[in-house]
Amino acid sequence: MQNELERYKNFDPTNAPLVKPSFVKKLQERHAIAQAKAFDADVVTWLGSQDNETKQHINDMVRHIMALKRT
C-alpha cells in the first residue's frame, strides 16, 4: 500500500482529464449493485452509518477471515 501512495505523492491534477458527472453516477450505481450482491441491504445500511474506527475494525476482521479461507 505504501508503494501505491508513493506513486501518487507528486501527482499533478492540472493535466488530469475531467470526469463527467454521468460517469460518476454510473459508477455509483454499479457499486450499489455489487454491494447488494455481496451483503444484505440492512447490513450495508448499518455499515454506512458506522464511524471510521468501526469500519476499519470490520475491514480488519473480514481480511482476517479472508486469510483463514486462503489456507
N, C-alpha and C positions, 0 to 999 in steps of 0.2 A: 504494500500500500504506500509506503514511503516513497518508493521509486515512482509511483504514479503521481504523487503530489509534486515531486521534484520536476517532473516533466512539464508541469503546468505552472511552475513557480514564476517564470518570466513571460507568461502568456500575455500577448498584446491583443486585446479585444477590438482595437480600432480597425483591424483588417478582417475581422470575422464577418461572415455573411449574416444578414438579419434573418431571424426565424419568424415565419408568418404565424399569426395567431391561429389560423385554421389548422396548421400543422401541429401546434401545441395542443389544441383541443382534441385532435385525432389521437395523439399520443396518450393524453389523459384518459380518453375513452378505452383505448387498448389496455392501459394499465388497470383500469377498474375491472375490465372483463377478466384479465389474468388473475387479479386478486380474488374475484368471485369464484373462479375455478379452484383456487388453492385453499381458500378459507371461507367459512360460513360468514354471511353478511353481518351477523351480530358480533362476531369476533373481530372483523375488520373495523367496524364502528367503534368497538371498545378500544382496540389498539390505537386508533386515531385520536382518541380522547386522552391518552396517557401522556405523562410528561416524558421528556427526553431520557431521563435516567431509567425509567421503567422500560421504555422502548429498547434502550441499549442492553438492559439486563435480559429482556426477552430474546433479542438477537443473539446474545451470547449463549443462552440456553439452547436455542434452535441450532446454532453452529455446533454445540457440543453433541447434540443428538445426531446431526449430520455426520460428525466424525465417528461416532459409535457405529452408525449404519454402514460406513465405508469399510470397516474391518471385518 
